[in-house]
Amino acid sequence: MSEASNAVSIVQPPRLLFWETTKRCNLRCVHCRAEASEERLPGELTTEQALGVLDSIAEYAKPLMIFSGGEPLYRKDLFDLLAHSKKLGFRMALASNGTLIDAANARRIRESGVARVAVSLDGPNAQVHDGFRQVPGSFDKTLRALEFLRSEGVSTQINTTVTRHNLDRLPEILELAKGLGVDAFHIFLLVPVGCGLTIEEEKQITPADYERVLKWFYRAMEFTELELKATCAPHFFRIAAQEQKRNPESGKRMAQMLHKHQAKSGGGHPSGAALHAMTKGCLAGSGVGFISHDGRMFPCGYLPLEAGDLKKTGFRQIWEQSMVFRSLRDPDLLGGKCGLCDHKATCGGCRARAFGVTGDYLGEEPFCAYVPQEAFQQGYRVGAK
């Protein structure tokens, strides 16, 4: 551990915990980290074990709990877990593909206390979305889910995974999101792990594409009432700083918009405030944690480095003492051009992409086109990895 980073010794509780409640799913998305199956996998937490995990977390912290999968509605005890979470005082959100949300489930979701449901929508129409999700009819079912949730007064969010198949359709998806009356639109920049590694190279976006998408997204954030957030895109914070330096008025508008969104989210939907909060780039192992279907903890859902097993060890011990988590909290340990970067404290690069491409989770972000001055002087060039 670096002597230079005194802040590392002060461990803050997590802000968000993503829980892969099950790997079971009814879709076959080409990017999915879950390698989904409709069959229950051996080791999936029982109801009793899952309730124990919630108790262990609650003894230490009250982060926003995001129940995901797979498809979380495949768990027959999902609403029991939500009820227990509510009793413990957790804020809750649900991440679903939307296809299993009918009127009855929407009502149960509202009654459970879930403050926001994020549904996946990866195209502006059925052709694009269903082609990605690989199940015909997924698009229409997702739109109906949003209608059911909206009729129950549940805050809704659209999640879009960005790959080459929809790279140039993002403005259309944003307009669709506005028309559907959702509260938020989050884009997820593909992380090449799990099934993401099997996506043909021509379908993966390039470092230049990342720059282009995030610059467009920054400009879109300035002029929309919709809450927008880029996830798995730590270099957004570097791009935002560069854009604000180039155009100070842009920075003022952005600050006003973020303040407005966070105040709005914090009023009616506390989970929305936590989901939308803009803090820094990669939060894996520092502000964010991931719990697998079998109770193991990881820095995030895309970085397959086990930090501990909640069936054997308490949450607090894993969170505070895991060497994987501790190393991720120290930016001075970053290597390559990330270690030399003037934005490493606010960006940090995607640790999962570094691991997926190079095998070194503290190595440089392989999909960042930016070359800091110090790295340039040492021989790095734009596009080098």
Phi, psi and omega per residue, in radians:
M1 nan 2.334 -3.100
S2 -1.146 2.373 3.082
E3 -1.227 -0.381 -3.029
A4 -1.291 -0.391 -3.011
S5 -1.774 1.443 3.140
N6 -1.101 -0.545 -3.088
A7 -1.122 -0.398 -3.095
V8 -1.102 -0.553 -3.097
S9 -1.267 -0.285 3.117
I10 -1.685 1.732 -3.056
V11 -1.514 2.100 3.083
Q12 -1.582 2.503 3.066
P13 -1.073 2.732 -3.138
P14 -1.158 2.613 3.083
R15 -1.604 -0.632 -3.134
L16 -2.310 2.401 2.966
L17 -2.166 2.148 3.067
F18 -1.681 2.223 -3.099
W19 -2.053 1.970 3.045
E20 -1.362 1.482 -3.014
T21 -1.093 -0.480 3.107
T22 -2.782 2.736 3.004
K23 -1.623 -0.139 -3.103
R24 -1.152 2.457 -3.122
C25 -2.805 2.676 -3.131
N26 -1.734 -0.024 3.112
L27 -1.944 2.963 -3.099
R28 -2.317 0.941 -3.017
C29 -1.073 2.413 -3.005
V30 -1.209 -0.290 -3.081
H31 -1.798 -0.123 -2.806
C32 -1.147 2.334 3.095
R33 -1.272 -0.307 -2.966
A34 -1.432 -0.237 -3.043
E35 0.809 1.037 -2.860
A36 -1.126 2.625 3.059
S37 -2.479 2.713 3.074
E38 -1.511 -0.092 -3.138
E39 -1.658 2.475 3.083
R40 -1.188 2.221 -3.117
L41 -1.455 2.534 3.059
P42 -0.998 2.411 3.111
G43 1.691 -0.219 3.101
E44 -1.015 2.324 -3.064
L45 -0.964 2.358 3.003
T46 -1.275 2.974 3.102
T47 -1.030 -0.780 -3.122
E48 -1.087 -0.756 3.129
Q49 -1.143 -0.704 -3.132
A50 -1.130 -0.715 3.098
L51 -1.119 -0.640 3.094
G52 -1.134 -0.650 3.077
V53 -1.077 -0.784 3.122
L54 -1.062 -0.724 3.112
D55 -1.085 -0.739 -3.117
S56 -1.116 -0.692 3.105
I57 -1.159 -0.807 -3.048
A58 -1.109 -0.458 3.106
E59 -1.154 -0.364 -3.045
Y60 -1.992 -0.685 -3.006
A61 -2.685 2.898 3.084
K62 -2.264 1.133 3.116
P63 -1.274 2.947 2.951
L64 -1.211 2.156 3.123
M65 -1.672 2.093 3.108
I66 -1.864 1.911 -3.109
F67 -1.505 2.003 -3.070
S68 -2.279 -2.876 3.112
G69 -2.655 -2.531 0.405
G70 0.583 -2.639 3.055
E71 -2.007 1.911 -3.033
P72 -1.030 -0.462 -3.136
L73 -1.247 -0.084 3.015
Y74 -1.304 -0.330 3.086
R75 -1.403 2.110 -3.118
K76 -1.175 -0.379 -3.125
D77 -1.752 0.261 -3.083
L78 -0.958 -0.780 -3.070
F79 -1.270 -0.393 2.994
D80 -1.209 -0.702 3.109
L81 -1.154 -0.690 3.117
L82 -1.152 -0.705 3.139
A83 -1.111 -0.712 3.134
H84 -1.192 -0.678 3.112
S85 -1.082 -0.741 3.110
K86 -1.091 -0.747 3.129
K87 -1.069 -0.628 -3.132
L88 -1.376 -0.180 3.100
G89 1.624 0.279 3.100
F90 -1.323 2.572 2.847
R91 -1.449 2.529 -3.002
M92 -2.341 2.499 2.991
A93 -2.379 2.779 -3.098
L94 -2.212 2.277 3.080
A95 -1.932 2.022 -2.996
S96 -2.378 2.750 3.001
N97 -1.412 -0.146 3.022
G98 1.530 -0.297 -2.985
T99 -1.275 -0.304 -3.132
L100 -1.805 0.106 -3.136
I101 -1.605 1.812 3.042
D102 -1.830 -2.997 -3.098
A103 -1.065 -0.710 -3.118
A104 -1.160 -0.780 3.132
N105 -1.162 -0.643 3.100
A106 -1.072 -0.704 3.121
R107 -1.151 -0.755 3.131
R108 -1.140 -0.629 3.103
I109 -1.103 -0.780 3.117
R110 -1.109 -0.761 -3.124
E111 -1.186 -0.442 -3.113
S112 -1.285 -0.309 -3.124
G113 1.720 0.069 3.068
V114 -1.092 2.208 -3.059
A115 -1.546 -0.438 3.113
R116 -2.610 2.504 3.026
V117 -2.063 2.175 3.066
A118 -1.764 2.174 3.106
V119 -1.988 2.587 -3.099
S120 -1.509 2.268 3.092
L121 -2.487 1.969 -2.973
D122 -1.973 0.317 3.069
G123 -2.886 2.789 -3.133
P124 -1.420 -0.091 -3.133
N125 -2.633 3.053 -3.074
A126 -1.136 -0.646 -3.091
Q127 -1.043 -0.836 -3.095
V128 -1.277 -0.846 -3.081
H129 -1.136 -0.877 -3.096
D130 -1.155 -0.535 3.084
G131 -1.119 -0.589 3.135
F132 -1.399 -0.706 -3.106
R133 -1.417 -0.280 3.032
Q134 1.113 0.419 3.027
V135 -2.393 1.967 3.129
P136 -1.016 2.471 3.121
G137 1.606 -0.117 -3.101
S138 -1.079 -0.712 -3.093
F139 -1.060 -0.871 -3.102
D140 -1.122 -0.690 3.119
K141 -1.142 -0.635 3.128
T142 -1.159 -0.731 3.109
L143 -1.115 -0.683 3.111
R144 -1.142 -0.652 3.107
A145 -1.043 -0.745 3.122
L146 -1.094 -0.657 3.101
E147 -1.139 -0.770 3.134
F148 -1.077 -0.775 -3.118
L149 -1.158 -0.733 -3.136
R150 -1.119 -0.649 -3.140
S151 -1.168 -0.391 3.107
E152 -1.615 -0.032 3.134
G153 1.378 0.347 3.126
V154 -1.534 2.300 3.089
S155 -1.100 2.398 -3.079
T156 -2.181 2.697 -3.097
Q157 -2.487 2.506 3.037
I158 -1.838 2.254 3.033
N159 -1.872 2.263 3.131
T160 -2.196 2.104 3.052
T161 -1.464 2.176 -3.049
V162 -1.605 2.059 2.992
T163 -2.358 -3.124 -3.066
R164 -1.126 -0.425 -3.083
H165 -1.173 -0.446 -3.121
N166 -2.206 0.187 -3.070
L167 -0.920 -0.765 -3.087
D168 -1.626 0.102 3.133
R169 -1.834 0.032 -3.075
L170 -1.043 -0.744 3.082
P171 -1.024 -0.624 3.112
E172 -1.186 -0.707 3.131
I173 -1.146 -0.669 3.095
L174 -1.085 -0.767 3.116
E175 -1.129 -0.656 3.083
L176 -1.095 -0.752 3.134
A177 -1.042 -0.733 3.107
K178 -1.071 -0.769 -3.111
G179 -1.192 -0.462 -3.124
L180 -1.432 -0.160 3.083
G181 1.315 0.421 3.101
V182 -1.311 2.902 -3.127
D183 -1.571 -0.425 -3.023
A184 -2.609 2.682 3.078
F185 -2.324 1.978 -3.140
H186 -1.982 2.315 3.023
I187 -1.800 2.489 3.131
F188 -2.061 2.075 3.133
L189 -1.447 2.164 -3.000
L190 -0.906 2.326 3.044
V191 -1.879 2.156 -3.029
P192 -1.386 1.244 3.018
V193 -2.349 2.897 3.135
G194 0.979 -2.317 3.127
C195 -1.145 -0.384 3.116
G196 -1.042 -0.456 3.124
L197 -1.272 -0.356 -3.080
T198 -1.560 -0.126 3.110
I199 -1.208 2.263 -3.111
E200 -0.959 2.529 -3.051
E201 -0.993 -0.596 -3.113
E202 -1.212 -0.241 3.108
K203 -1.653 -0.203 3.106
Q204 -1.472 2.515 3.137
I205 -1.468 2.704 -3.066
T206 -1.610 2.944 3.034
P207 -0.960 -0.659 3.111
A208 -1.142 -0.644 3.084
D209 -1.106 -0.724 3.108
Y210 -0.998 -0.797 3.138
E211 -1.050 -0.812 -3.087
R212 -1.117 -0.788 -3.122
V213 -1.104 -0.792 -3.057
L214 -1.256 -0.550 3.038
K215 -1.183 -0.717 3.065
W216 -1.079 -0.753 -3.097
F217 -1.125 -0.690 3.104
Y218 -1.056 -0.803 3.141
R219 -1.124 -0.664 3.126
A220 -1.121 -0.603 -3.125
M221 -1.123 -0.498 -3.083
E222 -1.219 -0.494 -2.909
F223 -2.207 0.468 3.092
T224 -2.283 2.583 3.083
E225 -1.404 -0.245 -3.139
L226 -1.281 2.495 3.031
E227 -1.282 2.171 3.132
L228 -2.089 2.453 3.095
K229 -2.634 2.407 3.072
A230 -1.766 2.174 -3.107
T231 -1.975 2.619 -3.027
C232 0.987 0.636 -3.128
A233 -2.485 1.093 -3.062
P234 -1.054 -0.476 -3.120
H235 -1.249 -0.078 2.995
F236 -1.005 -0.626 -3.094
F237 -1.205 -0.600 3.040
R238 -1.193 -0.750 3.128
I239 -1.108 -0.743 3.117
A240 -1.055 -0.747 3.130
A241 -1.111 -0.697 3.132
Q242 -1.172 -0.750 -3.139
E243 -1.154 -0.661 -3.138
Q244 -1.243 -0.567 3.078
K245 -1.208 -0.679 3.128
R246 -1.218 -0.628 -3.089
N247 -2.394 1.560 -3.102
P248 -0.971 -0.576 3.121
E249 -1.122 -0.593 3.068
S250 -1.072 -0.742 3.126
G251 -1.093 -0.678 3.122
K252 -1.146 -0.771 3.128
R253 -1.108 -0.706 3.138
M254 -1.102 -0.781 3.141
A255 -1.070 -0.728 3.123
Q256 -1.136 -0.715 -3.125
M257 -1.164 -0.771 3.128
L258 -1.100 -0.725 3.120
H259 -1.084 -0.713 -3.137
K260 -1.146 -0.784 -3.131
H261 -1.122 -0.778 -3.084
Q262 -1.193 -0.641 3.090
A263 -1.150 -0.722 3.128
K264 -1.127 -0.797 -3.135
S265 -1.146 -0.738 -3.092
G266 -1.176 -0.373 -3.132
G267 -1.336 -1.112 -3.050
G268 -1.596 -0.484 -3.030
H269 -2.348 1.539 -3.110
P270 -1.018 -0.554 3.093
S271 -1.181 -0.597 3.101
G272 -1.089 -0.677 3.126
A273 -1.062 -0.752 -3.134
A274 -1.208 -0.673 3.121
L275 -1.152 -0.590 -3.043
H276 -1.560 -0.274 -3.025
A277 -0.946 2.264 3.129
M278 -1.785 1.903 -3.075
T279 -2.027 -1.178 3.096
K280 -2.669 -3.044 -3.063
G281 -1.255 -1.947 -3.076
C282 -1.215 2.077 -3.130
L283 -1.840 0.152 -3.095
A284 -1.022 2.132 3.090
G285 1.414 -0.063 3.118
S286 -2.059 -1.062 3.094
G287 -1.811 -0.231 -3.031
V288 -2.286 2.483 3.015
G289 -2.383 2.882 -3.094
F290 -2.345 2.301 3.087
I291 -1.948 2.174 -3.111
S292 -1.390 2.993 -3.105
H293 -1.057 -0.428 -3.114
D294 -1.826 0.257 2.995
G295 1.567 0.123 3.090
R296 -1.500 2.640 -3.133
M297 -1.849 2.457 3.117
F298 -2.358 2.826 3.114
P299 -1.094 -0.682 3.054
C300 -2.733 3.062 -3.076
G301 -1.259 -0.143 -3.075
Y302 -1.992 -0.035 -3.126
L303 -1.970 1.720 -2.979
P304 -1.406 0.982 3.088
L305 -2.040 1.847 -3.045
E306 -1.183 2.302 3.114
A307 -1.755 -0.323 -3.125
G308 2.892 2.957 -3.099
D309 -2.074 2.014 -3.085
L310 -1.229 -0.184 3.041
K311 -1.333 -0.322 -3.068
K312 -2.053 -0.478 -2.996
T313 -2.287 2.514 3.129
G314 -1.173 2.663 -3.088
F315 -1.025 -0.810 -3.077
R316 -1.037 -0.745 -3.125
Q317 -1.084 -0.766 3.131
I318 -1.120 -0.832 -3.053
W319 -1.090 -0.719 -3.042
E320 -1.533 -0.469 -2.961
Q321 -1.965 -0.241 -3.138
S322 -1.020 2.254 3.139
M323 -1.176 -0.526 3.074
V324 -1.096 -0.852 3.128
F325 -1.102 -0.744 -3.094
R326 -1.083 -0.707 -3.135
S327 -1.198 -0.615 -3.137
L328 -1.205 -0.325 -3.129
R329 -1.516 -0.010 -3.084
D330 -2.019 1.728 -3.116
P331 -1.110 -0.330 3.130
D332 -1.232 -0.178 3.114
L333 -1.569 -0.106 -3.110
L334 -1.179 2.483 -3.117
G335 -1.883 -3.122 3.114
G336 1.038 -2.652 -3.105
K337 -1.228 -0.367 3.054
C338 -1.112 -0.671 3.132
G339 -1.189 -0.388 -3.126
L340 -1.726 -0.033 -2.953
C341 -1.393 2.465 3.107
D342 -1.321 -0.100 3.117
H343 -1.951 0.246 -3.013
K344 -1.152 -0.471 -3.122
A345 -1.286 -0.492 -3.123
T346 -1.828 -0.342 3.129
C347 -1.846 -1.266 3.110
G348 1.494 -0.180 -3.105
G349 1.179 2.716 3.123
C350 -1.380 1.993 -3.106
R351 -1.205 -0.526 3.132
A352 -1.245 -0.691 3.090
R353 -1.142 -0.720 3.114
A354 -1.017 -0.788 -3.131
F355 -1.188 -0.770 -3.083
G356 -1.097 -0.602 -3.065
V357 -1.648 -0.686 -3.019
T358 -1.933 -0.299 -3.065
G359 1.472 -0.033 -3.136
D360 -2.023 1.881 -3.071
Y361 -1.258 -0.218 3.064
L362 -1.808 0.134 3.122
G363 -1.360 -3.028 -3.065
E364 -1.385 2.647 3.081
E365 -1.139 2.014 -3.051
P366 -1.353 -0.189 -3.113
F367 -1.980 0.507 3.082
C368 -1.938 2.209 -3.105
A369 -1.502 -0.153 -3.065
Y370 -1.335 2.364 3.061
V371 -2.098 1.885 3.129
P372 -1.112 2.735 -3.043
Q373 -0.987 -0.775 -3.115
E374 -1.105 -0.673 3.114
A375 -1.194 -0.674 3.120
F376 -1.051 -0.732 -3.135
Q377 -1.147 -0.402 3.124
Q378 -1.609 0.106 3.032
G379 1.881 -0.028 3.078
Y380 -1.223 2.589 3.077
R381 -2.330 2.760 3.119
V382 -0.990 2.289 3.139
G383 1.588 -0.209 3.108
A384 -1.246 2.591 3.124
K385 -2.194 nan nan
